Every structure is written in C-alpha cells, then in structure tokens.
Amino acid sequence: MVTSFNGEKYTEALEKTNYSYQTLLNSKWVASKIELCKRLHNLSWTHHREVASLNSAQQKYWLDRAEEEQLSKRELRQAINQVKWVASQIKISSRLENLGWAHHICYF
C-alpha cells in the first residue's frame, strides 16, 4: 500500500490503472515541470519528458522544433544531447583560454 505521497490519490490511481508507482511519480514530475498550456497534444508524453529538466524557454524551443520537424523521441533526445555536448565543449575551451592554454585548443 502506498501512503507516503498523497496516500489516497496514489492508492486509487494504482488500483485503477496498470501503471507502477514509479510511473505515476514520473508522470507527476513531468506534469509539474511543463505547464499545461505549453504542452503540445500531437507530441507524445515521452517528448515532454525529454524536455522536462530544461528551463521554460528551452522546453518551448525543443517542443516546437520536435513538432515542426516531426522528430521522434529518440531524435529529440539526440538533438538535445548534441547541443548540451557542444555547450560543454565551449565552456571547457573558454576555461582553458582563461588559463592561458589557448594555443593548445584544437577547434573543430
């Protein structure tokens, strides 16, 4: 029996659905991170889960892009990860330049 988190609500949801407790928690987290008015109904819940950890402007950008380009969940995740990776490399390069290592940086 689940009672630690909105007890009756979760117990009832577990009884009425085939979802696990963890799935319900994950769904609640995604719903709390993306405002209802920003959700795109023609994208899957998984698309929304992929952007839930981003800020509001980033969420809008990626959801709009996924819709416009008809990105799959996997393609959306890959695109976001590529941008994060490039951003991390720029930060590293900037830090190295600040430390006087600019001549050791290989730009690609």
C-alpha positions in Angstrom: 0.0 0.0 0.0 1.3 3.4 -1.0 0.6 6.1 1.7 3.7 8.3 1.8 2.8 10.5 -1.2 -0.7 11.8 -1.3 -1.8 8.4 0.0 -5.3 8.1 -1.2 -4.7 9.6 -4.6 -1.8 7.3 -5.4 -3.5 4.2 -4.0 -6.6 5.0 -6.1 -4.5 5.6 -9.2 -2.6 2.4 -8.7 -5.8 0.4 -8.3 -7.5 2.0 -11.4 -4.5 1.9 -13.8 -1.9 -0.6 -14.8 0.8 2.0 -14.0 3.5 1.4 -11.4 4.1 3.7 -8.6 7.3 4.9 -10.2 5.5 5.7 -13.5 2.9 7.7 -11.5 5.7 9.6 -9.8 7.5 10.3 -13.1 4.3 11.5 -14.7 3.6 13.8 -11.8 7.2 15.2 -12.1 6.8 15.9 -15.9 3.4 17.4 -15.4 4.8 19.7 -12.6 7.7 20.8 -14.9 5.7 21.6 -18.1 2.8 23.9 -17.8 -0.4 22.6 -19.4 -0.7 25.5 -21.8 2.8 24.7 -23.1 2.2 21.0 -23.9 1.7 20.0 -27.5 -1.0 17.5 -27.9 0.4 16.0 -31.1 3.7 15.0 -29.3 4.0 12.1 -27.0 4.3 12.2 -23.3 7.9 11.0 -23.8 8.7 14.0 -25.9 7.6 16.2 -23.0 9.6 14.0 -20.5 12.7 14.6 -22.6 12.5 18.4 -22.1 11.1 18.5 -18.6 14.5 19.2 -17.0 15.1 22.2 -19.2 14.0 25.8 -18.5 10.8 27.1 -19.9 12.3 28.8 -23.0 14.3 25.7 -23.8 11.2 23.5 -23.4 9.3 25.6 -25.8 12.1 25.7 -28.4 12.6 21.9 -28.3 8.9 21.0 -28.3 8.2 23.4 -31.2 11.2 22.0 -33.1 10.1 18.4 -32.5 6.6 19.3 -33.8 7.9 21.2 -36.8 10.5 18.6 -37.8 8.4 15.7 -36.7 11.2 14.4 -34.6 10.9 11.0 -32.9 11.5 10.8 -29.1 14.9 9.4 -29.9 15.8 12.1 -32.4 14.7 14.8 -29.9 16.9 13.3 -27.2 19.9 13.1 -29.6 19.5 16.7 -30.7 19.3 18.0 -27.1 22.3 15.9 -26.1 24.3 17.2 -29.1 23.6 20.8 -28.1 24.5 20.1 -24.5 27.7 18.5 -25.6 28.7 21.4 -27.8 27.9 23.8 -25.0 30.1 21.9 -22.6 32.9 22.0 -25.1 32.6 25.7 -25.5 32.7 26.1 -21.7 35.8 23.9 -21.5 37.5 25.9 -24.3 36.6 29.2 -22.6 38.1 28.0 -19.3 41.3 26.8 -21.0 41.6 30.2 -22.8 41.2 32.0 -19.4 44.0 29.8 -18.0 46.4 30.7 -20.9 46.0 27.4 -22.7 44.5 28.9 -25.9 47.4 27.7 -28.1 46.6 24.1 -27.0 43.0 24.2 -28.1 42.1 22.3 -31.2 38.9 23.8 -32.8 36.8 21.5 -34.9 
